[in-house]
Amino acid sequence: MIIYPYSSRQDLASMLLVRRFRALVEEYFRAPHSLSFYAEQLALTVHRVNEVCKYMTGKPAGDVLRNRRLLEAKQQLVHSDVPIG
């Protein structure tokens, strides 16, 4: 018997959904997509994506998306010779 470190099948499903969401964010973050784009890709509502992200990560889905975009901006600033101005 396999024992998962999650309290229920719902937690496992939520974890998988968050993984799929983060994979989509990694794939599409460079384009200016709204959260509704990601929800549509997951065949869920924006509310449900936010709810599951908040439950599993403690952050709403919008924060996950913004944080990824900010990370990319920081990397561009550090590793690029393009002037900021």
N, CA and C atoms as an extended XYZ file, in Angstrom:
255
Properties=species:S:1:pos:R:3:atomname:S:1:resname:S:1:resid:I:1 pbc="F F F"
N         0.840       -1.181        0.000 N   MET     1
C         0.000        0.000        0.000 CA  MET     1
C         0.884        1.242        0.000 C   MET     1
N         0.549        2.202       -0.853 N   ILE     2
C         1.285        3.461       -0.928 CA  ILE     2
C         0.643        4.456        0.024 C   ILE     2
N         1.459        5.092        0.836 N   ILE     3
C         0.955        6.105        1.761 CA  ILE     3
C         1.475        7.462        1.305 C   ILE     3
N         0.569        8.367        1.051 N   TYR     4
C         0.941        9.712        0.624 CA  TYR     4
C         0.991       10.630        1.836 C   TYR     4
N         1.895       11.616        1.815 N   PRO     5
C         1.997       12.532        2.954 CA  PRO     5
C         0.915       13.612        2.933 C   PRO     5
N        -0.174       13.363        2.241 N   TYR     6
C        -1.263       14.333        2.150 CA  TYR     6
C        -2.444       13.792        2.926 C   TYR     6
N        -3.233       14.686        3.466 N   SER     7
C        -4.313       14.257        4.344 CA  SER     7
C        -5.483       13.651        3.597 C   SER     7
N        -5.581       13.869        2.306 N   SER     8
C        -6.706       13.319        1.569 CA  SER     8
C        -6.425       13.337        0.076 C   SER     8
N        -7.296       12.699       -0.659 N   ARG     9
C        -7.188       12.738       -2.122 CA  ARG     9
C        -7.368       14.165       -2.629 C   ARG     9
N        -8.190       14.941       -1.930 N   GLN    10
C        -8.399       16.332       -2.334 CA  GLN    10
C        -7.094       17.113       -2.238 C   GLN    10
N        -6.307       16.873       -1.200 N   ASP    11
C        -5.017       17.549       -1.079 CA  ASP    11
C        -4.084       17.150       -2.214 C   ASP    11
N        -4.090       15.883       -2.576 N   LEU    12
C        -3.261       15.418       -3.676 CA  LEU    12
C        -3.709       16.073       -4.980 C   LEU    12
N        -5.011       16.125       -5.208 N   ALA    13
C        -5.541       16.770       -6.413 CA  ALA    13
C        -5.187       18.255       -6.424 C   ALA    13
N        -5.262       18.901       -5.277 N   SER    14
C        -4.908       20.323       -5.179 CA  SER    14
C        -3.438       20.538       -5.470 C   SER    14
N        -2.598       19.651       -4.947 N   MET    15
C        -1.168       19.761       -5.194 CA  MET    15
C        -0.876       19.612       -6.690 C   MET    15
N        -1.518       18.662       -7.330 N   LEU    16
C        -1.317       18.464       -8.763 CA  LEU    16
C        -1.803       19.664       -9.565 C   LEU    16
N        -2.894       20.264       -9.142 N   LEU    17
C        -3.408       21.450       -9.827 CA  LEU    17
C        -2.430       22.609       -9.710 C   LEU    17
N        -1.867       22.797       -8.536 N   VAL    18
C        -0.890       23.876       -8.338 CA  VAL    18
C         0.355       23.612       -9.186 C   VAL    18
N         0.774       22.365       -9.279 N   ARG    19
C         1.916       22.032      -10.144 CA  ARG    19
C         1.606       22.371      -11.604 C   ARG    19
N         0.411       22.020      -12.058 N   ARG    20
C         0.021       22.325      -13.435 CA  ARG    20
C        -0.045       23.833      -13.649 C   ARG    20
N        -0.578       24.567      -12.665 N   PHE    21
C        -0.649       26.022      -12.763 CA  PHE    21
C         0.755       26.612      -12.869 C   PHE    21
N         1.660       26.174      -12.003 N   ARG    22
C         3.032       26.702      -12.038 CA  ARG    22
C         3.748       26.346      -13.335 C   ARG    22
N         3.475       25.168      -13.870 N   ALA    23
C         4.067       24.786      -15.154 CA  ALA    23
C         3.555       25.704      -16.265 C   ALA    23
N         2.272       26.039      -16.235 N   LEU    24
C         1.715       26.971      -17.214 CA  LEU    24
C         2.319       28.359      -17.055 C   LEU    24
N         2.493       28.792      -15.819 N   VAL    25
C         3.104       30.102      -15.568 CA  VAL    25
C         4.510       30.121      -16.151 C   VAL    25
N         5.273       29.051      -15.932 N   GLU    26
C         6.629       28.981      -16.490 CA  GLU    26
C         6.610       29.040      -18.010 C   GLU    26
N         5.612       28.427      -18.604 N   GLU    27
C         5.537       28.383      -20.061 CA  GLU    27
C         5.103       29.714      -20.672 C   GLU    27
N         4.201       30.426      -20.006 N   TYR    28
C         3.566       31.593      -20.621 CA  TYR    28
C         3.823       32.931      -19.929 C   TYR    28
N         4.647       32.989      -18.889 N   PHE    29
C         4.753       34.224      -18.104 CA  PHE    29
C         5.287       35.414      -18.895 C   PHE    29
N         6.013       35.166      -19.954 N   ARG    30
C         6.587       36.286      -20.724 CA  ARG    30
C         5.519       37.072      -21.484 C   ARG    30
N         4.438       36.425      -21.819 N   ALA    31
C         3.333       37.110      -22.502 CA  ALA    31
C         2.395       37.692      -21.444 C   ALA    31
N         1.767       38.816      -21.750 N   PRO    32
C         0.906       39.459      -20.751 CA  PRO    32
C        -0.462       38.777      -20.623 C   PRO    32
N        -0.468       37.579      -20.055 N   HIS    33
C        -1.719       36.853      -19.867 CA  HIS    33
C        -2.312       37.163      -18.498 C   HIS    33
N        -3.627       37.233      -18.460 N   SER    34
C        -4.324       37.447      -17.192 CA  SER    34
C        -4.525       36.109      -16.490 C   SER    34
N        -4.939       36.174      -15.270 N   LEU    35
C        -5.202       34.967      -14.504 CA  LEU    35
C        -6.323       34.155      -15.156 C   LEU    35
N        -7.245       34.824      -15.818 N   SER    36
C        -8.332       34.094      -16.483 CA  SER    36
C        -7.789       33.203      -17.605 C   SER    36
N        -6.707       33.605      -18.247 N   PHE    37
C        -6.070       32.770      -19.260 CA  PHE    37
C        -5.631       31.448      -18.641 C   PHE    37
N        -4.959       31.519      -17.495 N   TYR    38
C        -4.471       30.311      -16.839 CA  TYR    38
C        -5.628       29.449      -16.338 C   TYR    38
N        -6.646       30.077      -15.811 N   ALA    39
C        -7.817       29.334      -15.350 CA  ALA    39
C        -8.468       28.597      -16.521 C   ALA    39
N        -8.557       29.263      -17.654 N   GLU    40
C        -9.129       28.636      -18.835 CA  GLU    40
C        -8.284       27.438      -19.278 C   GLU    40
N        -6.970       27.575      -19.247 N   GLN    41
C        -6.080       26.480      -19.617 CA  GLN    41
C        -6.270       25.273      -18.695 C   GLN    41
N        -6.620       25.545      -17.440 N   LEU    42
C        -6.835       24.481      -16.459 CA  LEU    42
C        -8.285       24.002      -16.429 C   LEU    42
N        -9.144       24.637      -17.234 N   ALA    43
C       -10.576       24.317      -17.280 CA  ALA    43
C       -11.236       24.536      -15.917 C   ALA    43
N       -10.845       25.636      -15.276 N   LEU    44
C       -11.396       26.010      -13.973 CA  LEU    44
C       -11.768       27.486      -13.978 C   LEU    44
N       -12.442       27.912      -12.939 N   THR    45
C       -12.731       29.331      -12.784 CA  THR    45
C       -11.551       30.008      -12.101 C   THR    45
N       -11.457       31.301      -12.266 N   VAL    46
C       -10.406       32.074      -11.589 CA  VAL    46
C       -10.546       31.900      -10.078 C   VAL    46
N       -11.768       31.921       -9.606 N   HIS    47
C       -12.014       31.765       -8.170 CA  HIS    47
C       -11.447       30.432       -7.663 C   HIS    47
N       -11.678       29.360       -8.411 N   ARG    48
C       -11.206       28.034       -7.982 CA  ARG    48
C        -9.677       27.959       -8.002 C   ARG    48
N        -9.054       28.519       -9.022 N   VAL    49
C        -7.586       28.523       -9.087 CA  VAL    49
C        -7.026       29.289       -7.896 C   VAL    49
N        -7.606       30.454       -7.600 N   ASN    50
C        -7.170       31.238       -6.438 CA  ASN    50
C        -7.366       30.468       -5.142 C   ASN    50
N        -8.508       29.831       -5.024 N   GLU    51
C        -8.836       29.089       -3.814 CA  GLU    51
C        -7.831       27.963       -3.566 C   GLU    51
N        -7.541       27.193       -4.601 N   VAL    52
C        -6.610       26.072       -4.449 CA  VAL    52
C        -5.185       26.565       -4.203 C   VAL    52
N        -4.768       27.609       -4.930 N   CYS    53
C        -3.419       28.156       -4.712 CA  CYS    53
C        -3.276       28.674       -3.285 C   CYS    53
N        -4.258       29.372       -2.831 N   LYS    54
C        -4.215       29.923       -1.471 CA  LYS    54
C        -4.157       28.793       -0.440 C   LYS    54
N        -4.932       27.747       -0.665 N   TYR    55
C        -4.964       26.609        0.248 CA  TYR    55
C        -3.612       25.891        0.291 C   TYR    55
N        -2.998       25.697       -0.886 N   MET    56
C        -1.770       24.915       -0.954 CA  MET    56
C        -0.499       25.726       -0.712 C   MET    56
N        -0.488       26.996       -1.109 N   THR    57
C         0.750       27.786       -1.005 CA  THR    57
C         0.664       28.933       -0.008 C   THR    57
N        -0.550       29.267        0.397 N   GLY    58
C        -0.723       30.414        1.281 CA  GLY    58
C        -0.777       31.729        0.521 C   GLY    58
N        -0.684       31.663       -0.820 N   LYS    59
C        -0.712       32.856       -1.662 CA  LYS    59
C        -1.756       32.683       -2.751 C   LYS    59
N        -2.465       33.748       -3.095 N   PRO    60
C        -3.394       33.635       -4.221 CA  PRO    60
C        -2.634       33.448       -5.536 C   PRO    60
N        -3.310       32.934       -6.537 N   ALA    61
C        -2.684       32.635       -7.826 CA  ALA    61
C        -2.069       33.883       -8.450 C   ALA    61
N        -2.702       35.025       -8.294 N   GLY    62
C        -2.160       36.268       -8.835 CA  GLY    62
C        -0.785       36.583       -8.271 C   GLY    62
N        -0.577       36.291       -6.993 N   ASP    63
C         0.736       36.513       -6.379 CA  ASP    63
C         1.783       35.575       -6.969 C   ASP    63
N         1.408       34.328       -7.206 N   VAL    64
C         2.336       33.368       -7.805 CA  VAL    64
C         2.776       33.878       -9.175 C   VAL    64
N         1.819       34.352       -9.958 N   LEU    65
C         2.114       34.872      -11.289 CA  LEU    65
C         2.981       36.134      -11.216 C   LEU    65
N         2.621       37.072      -10.353 N   ARG    66
C         3.405       38.305      -10.198 CA  ARG    66
C         4.822       38.015       -9.726 C   ARG    66
N         4.958       37.098       -8.785 N   ASN    67
C         6.289       36.760       -8.271 CA  ASN    67
C         7.174       36.178       -9.363 C   ASN    67
N         6.606       35.391      -10.266 N   ARG    68
C         7.400       34.833      -11.361 CA  ARG    68
C         7.831       35.929      -12.320 C   ARG    68
N         6.926       36.854      -12.609 N   ARG    69
C         7.267       37.967      -13.491 CA  ARG    69
C         8.330       38.855      -12.853 C   ARG    69
N         8.225       39.086      -11.555 N   LEU    70
C         9.232       39.885      -10.855 CA  LEU    70
C        10.592       39.201      -10.864 C   LEU    70
N        10.605       37.898      -10.671 N   LEU    71
C        11.858       37.157      -10.716 CA  LEU    71
C        12.520       37.319      -12.079 C   LEU    71
N        11.739       37.229      -13.143 N   GLU    72
C        12.294       37.398      -14.487 CA  GLU    72
C        12.833       38.813      -14.672 C   GLU    72
N        12.107       39.815      -14.178 N   ALA    73
C        12.576       41.201      -14.296 CA  ALA    73
C        13.904       41.389      -13.561 C   ALA    73
N        14.014       40.809      -12.374 N   LYS    74
C        15.261       40.904      -11.614 CA  LYS    74
C        16.412       40.239      -12.363 C   LYS    74
N        16.143       39.076      -12.935 N   GLN    75
C        17.173       38.381      -13.690 CA  GLN    75
C        17.606       39.192      -14.904 C   GLN    75
N        16.650       39.831      -15.567 N   GLN    76
C        16.974       40.664      -16.725 CA  GLN    76
C        17.847       41.843      -16.305 C   GLN    76
N        17.557       42.450      -15.170 N   LEU    77
C        18.351       43.575      -14.691 CA  LEU    77
C        19.790       43.163      -14.377 C   LEU    77
N        19.941       42.004      -13.780 N   VAL    78
C        21.265       41.538      -13.389 CA  VAL    78
C        22.078       41.049      -14.582 C   VAL    78
N        21.441       40.366      -15.506 N   HIS    79
C        22.172       39.677      -16.577 CA  HIS    79
C        22.039       40.351      -17.938 C   HIS    79
N        21.661       41.610      -17.961 N   SER    80
C        21.489       42.296      -19.244 CA  SER    80
C        22.273       43.593      -19.249 C   SER    80
N        22.741       43.980      -20.409 N   ASP    81
C        23.453       45.249      -20.557 CA  ASP    81
C        22.526       46.364      -21.028 C   ASP    81
N        21.252       46.079      -21.152 N   VAL    82
C        20.282       47.076      -21.601 CA  VAL    82
C        20.114       48.120      -20.496 C   VAL    82
N        20.192       49.406      -20.825 N   PRO    83
C        20.017       50.445      -19.789 CA  PRO    83
C        18.597       50.409      -19.208 C   PRO    83
N        18.505       50.678      -17.936 N   ILE    84
C        17.211       50.644      -17.247 CA  ILE    84
C        16.320       51.791      -17.710 C   ILE    84
N        16.898       52.965      -17.902 N   GLY    85
C        16.126       54.149      -18.293 CA  GLY    85
C        15.510       53.978      -19.637 C   GLY    85
